[in-house]
Amino acid sequence: MGIVTMSMGAYDEDEHERREKQASKVDTDFDDERTIHHGTVEYDSGDSAEELLNKFEEIKSD
């Protein structure tokens, strides 16, 4: 008489088939249209590093 053991993570044939069916399904319930945004983007190169550090110190001291 032998003892049959299953290691952690092991599963039977039915579980394998269930996972295969689930993995083979393709979800088509999503919006495939791209969102188009109109507008502009502006970048401010701004102050020098020293000016930014001075402003940071000013904010910190308040």
Biopython code that builds the backbone (N, CA, C, O; Angstrom):
import numpy as np
from Bio.PDB.StructureBuilder import StructureBuilder

atoms = [
    (1, "MET", "N", (0.844, -1.173, 0.000)),
    (1, "MET", "CA", (0.000, 0.000, 0.000)),
    (1, "MET", "C", (0.892, 1.239, 0.000)),
    (1, "MET", "O", (1.832, 1.328, 0.790)),
    (2, "GLY", "N", (0.606, 2.177, -0.865)),
    (2, "GLY", "CA", (1.427, 3.375, -0.950)),
    (2, "GLY", "C", (0.627, 4.612, -0.609)),
    (2, "GLY", "O", (-0.604, 4.619, -0.643)),
    (3, "ILE", "N", (1.341, 5.626, -0.289)),
    (3, "ILE", "CA", (0.715, 6.909, 0.032)),
    (3, "ILE", "C", (0.964, 7.861, -1.139)),
    (3, "ILE", "O", (2.103, 8.062, -1.560)),
    (4, "VAL", "N", (-0.118, 8.442, -1.656)),
    (4, "VAL", "CA", (-0.006, 9.396, -2.750)),
    (4, "VAL", "C", (-0.023, 10.790, -2.152)),
    (4, "VAL", "O", (-0.941, 11.156, -1.418)),
    (5, "THR", "N", (0.988, 11.549, -2.469)),
    (5, "THR", "CA", (1.030, 12.914, -1.958)),
    (5, "THR", "C", (1.135, 13.881, -3.128)),
    (5, "THR", "O", (1.666, 13.547, -4.188)),
    (6, "MET", "N", (0.626, 15.067, -2.916)),
    (6, "MET", "CA", (0.732, 16.119, -3.928)),
    (6, "MET", "C", (1.550, 17.244, -3.320)),
    (6, "MET", "O", (1.328, 17.645, -2.177)),
    (7, "SER", "N", (2.475, 17.734, -4.080)),
    (7, "SER", "CA", (3.284, 18.835, -3.579)),
    (7, "SER", "C", (2.481, 20.129, -3.625)),
    (7, "SER", "O", (1.423, 20.191, -4.251)),
    (8, "MET", "N", (2.983, 21.147, -2.966)),
    (8, "MET", "CA", (2.319, 22.448, -2.982)),
    (8, "MET", "C", (2.231, 22.934, -4.426)),
    (8, "MET", "O", (3.211, 22.876, -5.169)),
    (9, "GLY", "N", (1.083, 23.400, -4.807)),
    (9, "GLY", "CA", (0.896, 23.929, -6.147)),
    (9, "GLY", "C", (0.480, 22.875, -7.156)),
    (9, "GLY", "O", (0.160, 23.215, -8.296)),
    (10, "ALA", "N", (0.474, 21.618, -6.775)),
    (10, "ALA", "CA", (0.055, 20.569, -7.695)),
    (10, "ALA", "C", (-1.470, 20.572, -7.803)),
    (10, "ALA", "O", (-2.166, 20.894, -6.840)),
    (11, "TYR", "N", (-1.979, 20.212, -8.976)),
    (11, "TYR", "CA", (-3.430, 20.144, -9.147)),
    (11, "TYR", "C", (-3.769, 19.036, -10.114)),
    (11, "TYR", "O", (-2.905, 18.551, -10.844)),
    (12, "ASP", "N", (-5.024, 18.636, -10.122)),
    (12, "ASP", "CA", (-5.436, 17.498, -10.928)),
    (12, "ASP", "C", (-5.765, 17.904, -12.364)),
    (12, "ASP", "O", (-5.680, 19.076, -12.732)),
    (13, "GLU", "N", (-6.140, 16.915, -13.159)),
    (13, "GLU", "CA", (-6.435, 17.116, -14.578)),
    (13, "GLU", "C", (-7.591, 18.098, -14.791)),
    (13, "GLU", "O", (-7.525, 18.934, -15.693)),
    (14, "ASP", "N", (-8.654, 18.008, -13.970)),
    (14, "ASP", "CA", (-9.797, 18.925, -14.118)),
    (14, "ASP", "C", (-9.368, 20.368, -13.886)),
    (14, "ASP", "O", (-9.793, 21.270, -14.608)),
    (15, "GLU", "N", (-8.534, 20.582, -12.888)),
    (15, "GLU", "CA", (-8.053, 21.938, -12.610)),
    (15, "GLU", "C", (-7.203, 22.435, -13.771)),
    (15, "GLU", "O", (-7.283, 23.604, -14.150)),
    (16, "HIS", "N", (-6.402, 21.561, -14.327)),
    (16, "HIS", "CA", (-5.566, 21.933, -15.474)),
    (16, "HIS", "C", (-6.444, 22.366, -16.652)),
    (16, "HIS", "O", (-6.184, 23.389, -17.285)),
    (17, "GLU", "N", (-7.483, 21.578, -16.937)),
    (17, "GLU", "CA", (-8.385, 21.919, -18.032)),
    (17, "GLU", "C", (-9.128, 23.213, -17.756)),
    (17, "GLU", "O", (-9.314, 24.018, -18.668)),
    (18, "ARG", "N", (-9.558, 23.433, -16.519)),
    (18, "ARG", "CA", (-10.256, 24.674, -16.161)),
    (18, "ARG", "C", (-9.353, 25.878, -16.398)),
    (18, "ARG", "O", (-9.787, 26.895, -16.939)),
    (19, "ARG", "N", (-8.104, 25.754, -15.992)),
    (19, "ARG", "CA", (-7.163, 26.869, -16.184)),
    (19, "ARG", "C", (-6.850, 27.095, -17.655)),
    (19, "ARG", "O", (-6.694, 28.236, -18.090)),
    (20, "GLU", "N", (-6.757, 26.012, -18.426)),
    (20, "GLU", "CA", (-6.507, 26.149, -19.862)),
    (20, "GLU", "C", (-7.662, 26.881, -20.545)),
    (20, "GLU", "O", (-7.430, 27.760, -21.375)),
    (21, "LYS", "N", (-8.900, 26.527, -20.205)),
    (21, "LYS", "CA", (-10.060, 27.194, -20.788)),
    (21, "LYS", "C", (-10.072, 28.674, -20.415)),
    (21, "LYS", "O", (-10.345, 29.532, -21.253)),
    (22, "GLN", "N", (-9.776, 28.960, -19.159)),
    (22, "GLN", "CA", (-9.784, 30.343, -18.696)),
    (22, "GLN", "C", (-8.686, 31.147, -19.393)),
    (22, "GLN", "O", (-8.902, 32.304, -19.754)),
    (23, "ALA", "N", (-7.525, 30.552, -19.581)),
    (23, "ALA", "CA", (-6.411, 31.256, -20.205)),
    (23, "ALA", "C", (-6.630, 31.464, -21.699)),
    (23, "ALA", "O", (-6.071, 32.391, -22.286)),
    (24, "SER", "N", (-7.443, 30.605, -22.320)),
    (24, "SER", "CA", (-7.650, 30.710, -23.761)),
    (24, "SER", "C", (-8.761, 31.688, -24.129)),
    (24, "SER", "O", (-8.938, 31.992, -25.308)),
    (25, "LYS", "N", (-9.510, 32.186, -23.153)),
    (25, "LYS", "CA", (-10.565, 33.156, -23.434)),
    (25, "LYS", "C", (-9.940, 34.507, -23.746)),
    (25, "LYS", "O", (-8.968, 34.921, -23.114)),
    (26, "VAL", "N", (-10.510, 35.182, -24.726)),
    (26, "VAL", "CA", (-10.050, 36.515, -25.096)),
    (26, "VAL", "C", (-11.107, 37.507, -24.651)),
    (26, "VAL", "O", (-12.281, 37.380, -24.998)),
    (27, "ASP", "N", (-10.679, 38.496, -23.879)),
    (27, "ASP", "CA", (-11.610, 39.511, -23.397)),
    (27, "ASP", "C", (-11.787, 40.584, -24.466)),
    (27, "ASP", "O", (-10.869, 41.357, -24.738)),
    (28, "THR", "N", (-12.966, 40.627, -25.065)),
    (28, "THR", "CA", (-13.237, 41.635, -26.091)),
    (28, "THR", "C", (-14.197, 42.699, -25.572)),
    (28, "THR", "O", (-14.723, 43.490, -26.354)),
    (29, "ASP", "N", (-14.425, 42.727, -24.285)),
    (29, "ASP", "CA", (-15.351, 43.690, -23.698)),
    (29, "ASP", "C", (-14.642, 44.974, -23.285)),
    (29, "ASP", "O", (-14.867, 45.484, -22.187)),
    (30, "PHE", "N", (-13.797, 45.491, -24.149)),
    (30, "PHE", "CA", (-13.124, 46.739, -23.822)),
    (30, "PHE", "C", (-13.243, 47.686, -25.010)),
    (30, "PHE", "O", (-13.476, 47.259, -26.140)),
    (31, "ASP", "N", (-13.085, 48.948, -24.744)),
    (31, "ASP", "CA", (-13.198, 49.973, -25.771)),
    (31, "ASP", "C", (-11.900, 50.000, -26.578)),
    (31, "ASP", "O", (-10.841, 50.333, -26.047)),
    (32, "ASP", "N", (-11.985, 49.655, -27.845)),
    (32, "ASP", "CA", (-10.795, 49.567, -28.683)),
    (32, "ASP", "C", (-10.472, 50.886, -29.367)),
    (32, "ASP", "O", (-9.491, 50.981, -30.104)),
    (33, "GLU", "N", (-11.288, 51.899, -29.129)),
    (33, "GLU", "CA", (-11.036, 53.182, -29.770)),
    (33, "GLU", "C", (-10.039, 53.985, -28.946)),
    (33, "GLU", "O", (-10.088, 53.991, -27.716)),
    (34, "ARG", "N", (-9.148, 54.654, -29.638)),
    (34, "ARG", "CA", (-8.160, 55.478, -28.954)),
    (34, "ARG", "C", (-8.769, 56.826, -28.589)),
    (34, "ARG", "O", (-9.591, 57.377, -29.323)),
    (35, "THR", "N", (-8.355, 57.333, -27.461)),
    (35, "THR", "CA", (-8.797, 58.652, -27.045)),
    (35, "THR", "C", (-7.869, 59.679, -27.676)),
    (35, "THR", "O", (-6.649, 59.591, -27.539)),
    (36, "ILE", "N", (-8.442, 60.635, -28.353)),
    (36, "ILE", "CA", (-7.650, 61.673, -29.002)),
    (36, "ILE", "C", (-7.796, 62.950, -28.183)),
    (36, "ILE", "O", (-8.904, 63.422, -27.930)),
    (37, "HIS", "N", (-6.677, 63.488, -27.784)),
    (37, "HIS", "CA", (-6.665, 64.714, -27.000)),
    (37, "HIS", "C", (-6.174, 65.861, -27.876)),
    (37, "HIS", "O", (-5.231, 65.713, -28.654)),
    (38, "HIS", "N", (-6.833, 67.000, -27.732)),
    (38, "HIS", "CA", (-6.437, 68.191, -28.477)),
    (38, "HIS", "C", (-5.995, 69.242, -27.471)),
    (38, "HIS", "O", (-6.617, 69.407, -26.421)),
    (39, "GLY", "N", (-4.939, 69.940, -27.789)),
    (39, "GLY", "CA", (-4.469, 70.988, -26.901)),
    (39, "GLY", "C", (-2.984, 71.214, -27.076)),
    (39, "GLY", "O", (-2.367, 70.731, -28.026)),
    (40, "THR", "N", (-2.435, 71.945, -26.155)),
    (40, "THR", "CA", (-1.009, 72.244, -26.225)),
    (40, "THR", "C", (-0.348, 71.916, -24.896)),
    (40, "THR", "O", (-0.998, 71.835, -23.854)),
    (41, "VAL", "N", (0.947, 71.733, -24.964)),
    (41, "VAL", "CA", (1.741, 71.482, -23.773)),
    (41, "VAL", "C", (2.851, 72.514, -23.761)),
    (41, "VAL", "O", (3.535, 72.719, -24.764)),
    (42, "GLU", "N", (3.022, 73.155, -22.629)),
    (42, "GLU", "CA", (4.087, 74.152, -22.497)),
    (42, "GLU", "C", (5.024, 73.742, -21.390)),
    (42, "GLU", "O", (4.594, 73.272, -20.337)),
    (43, "TYR", "N", (6.294, 73.919, -21.630)),
    (43, "TYR", "CA", (7.310, 73.624, -20.629)),
    (43, "TYR", "C", (7.990, 74.916, -20.228)),
    (43, "TYR", "O", (8.351, 75.731, -21.076)),
    (44, "ASP", "N", (8.159, 75.092, -18.948)),
    (44, "ASP", "CA", (8.833, 76.268, -18.433)),
    (44, "ASP", "C", (10.203, 75.833, -17.941)),
    (44, "ASP", "O", (10.323, 75.150, -16.924)),
    (45, "SER", "N", (11.233, 76.236, -18.675)),
    (45, "SER", "CA", (12.578, 75.858, -18.252)),
    (45, "SER", "C", (12.913, 76.544, -16.932)),
    (45, "SER", "O", (13.780, 76.093, -16.184)),
    (46, "GLY", "N", (12.222, 77.623, -16.665)),
    (46, "GLY", "CA", (12.213, 78.221, -15.345)),
    (46, "GLY", "C", (13.518, 78.798, -14.830)),
    (46, "GLY", "O", (14.415, 79.180, -15.581)),
    (47, "ASP", "N", (13.573, 78.838, -13.526)),
    (47, "ASP", "CA", (14.686, 79.449, -12.831)),
    (47, "ASP", "C", (15.914, 78.549, -12.838)),
    (47, "ASP", "O", (15.853, 77.360, -13.152)),
    (48, "SER", "N", (17.023, 79.168, -12.481)),
    (48, "SER", "CA", (18.248, 78.388, -12.356)),
    (48, "SER", "C", (18.166, 77.526, -11.100)),
    (48, "SER", "O", (17.293, 77.733, -10.257)),
    (49, "ALA", "N", (19.063, 76.574, -10.979)),
    (49, "ALA", "CA", (19.077, 75.694, -9.814)),
    (49, "ALA", "C", (19.250, 76.494, -8.529)),
    (49, "ALA", "O", (18.629, 76.180, -7.513)),
    (50, "GLU", "N", (20.071, 77.504, -8.567)),
    (50, "GLU", "CA", (20.309, 78.318, -7.362)),
    (50, "GLU", "C", (19.045, 79.068, -6.961)),
    (50, "GLU", "O", (18.712, 79.137, -5.778)),
    (51, "GLU", "N", (18.344, 79.628, -7.938)),
    (51, "GLU", "CA", (17.099, 80.332, -7.629)),
    (51, "GLU", "C", (16.060, 79.371, -7.059)),
    (51, "GLU", "O", (15.322, 79.726, -6.141)),
    (52, "LEU", "N", (16.004, 78.172, -7.594)),
    (52, "LEU", "CA", (15.065, 77.178, -7.079)),
    (52, "LEU", "C", (15.408, 76.776, -5.648)),
    (52, "LEU", "O", (14.512, 76.634, -4.816)),
    (53, "LEU", "N", (16.692, 76.592, -5.353)),
    (53, "LEU", "CA", (17.109, 76.260, -3.988)),
    (53, "LEU", "C", (16.780, 77.392, -3.024)),
    (53, "LEU", "O", (16.338, 77.142, -1.903)),
    (54, "ASN", "N", (16.991, 78.632, -3.448)),
    (54, "ASN", "CA", (16.654, 79.787, -2.606)),
    (54, "ASN", "C", (15.148, 79.824, -2.322)),
    (54, "ASN", "O", (14.727, 80.085, -1.195)),
    (55, "LYS", "N", (14.345, 79.561, -3.353)),
    (55, "LYS", "CA", (12.896, 79.553, -3.174)),
    (55, "LYS", "C", (12.489, 78.416, -2.225)),
    (55, "LYS", "O", (11.603, 78.597, -1.390)),
    (56, "PHE", "N", (13.132, 77.247, -2.348)),
    (56, "PHE", "CA", (12.859, 76.116, -1.475)),
    (56, "PHE", "C", (13.176, 76.476, -0.022)),
    (56, "PHE", "O", (12.386, 76.202, 0.881)),
    (57, "GLU", "N", (14.307, 77.075, 0.186)),
    (57, "GLU", "CA", (14.676, 77.484, 1.554)),
    (57, "GLU", "C", (13.680, 78.496, 2.105)),
    (57, "GLU", "O", (13.350, 78.461, 3.290)),
    (58, "GLU", "N", (13.203, 79.393, 1.258)),
    (58, "GLU", "CA", (12.213, 80.381, 1.680)),
    (58, "GLU", "C", (10.922, 79.692, 2.086)),
    (58, "GLU", "O", (10.336, 80.033, 3.113)),
    (59, "ILE", "N", (10.474, 78.736, 1.301)),
    (59, "ILE", "CA", (9.236, 78.018, 1.600)),
    (59, "ILE", "C", (9.405, 77.213, 2.890)),
    (59, "ILE", "O", (8.503, 77.173, 3.727)),
    (60, "LYS", "N", (10.561, 76.576, 3.043)),
    (60, "LYS", "CA", (10.822, 75.770, 4.215)),
    (60, "LYS", "C", (10.803, 76.615, 5.501)),
    (60, "LYS", "O", (10.366, 76.133, 6.546)),
    (61, "SER", "N", (11.265, 77.846, 5.430)),
    (61, "SER", "CA", (11.370, 78.671, 6.630)),
    (61, "SER", "C", (10.038, 79.287, 7.033)),
    (61, "SER", "O", (9.925, 79.819, 8.138)),
    (62, "ASP", "N", (9.034, 79.234, 6.179)),
    (62, "ASP", "CA", (7.708, 79.791, 6.521)),
    (62, "ASP", "C", (6.959, 78.945, 7.491)),
    (62, "ASP", "O", (5.837, 79.285, 7.868)),
]
sb = StructureBuilder()
sb.init_structure("model")
sb.init_model(0)
sb.init_chain("A")
sb.init_seg("    ")
for serial, (resi, resn, name, xyz) in enumerate(atoms, 1):
    if name == "N":
        sb.init_residue(resn, " ", resi, " ")
    sb.init_atom(name, np.array(xyz, "f"), 0.0, 1.0, " ", f" {name:<3s}", serial, name[0])
structure = sb.get_structure()
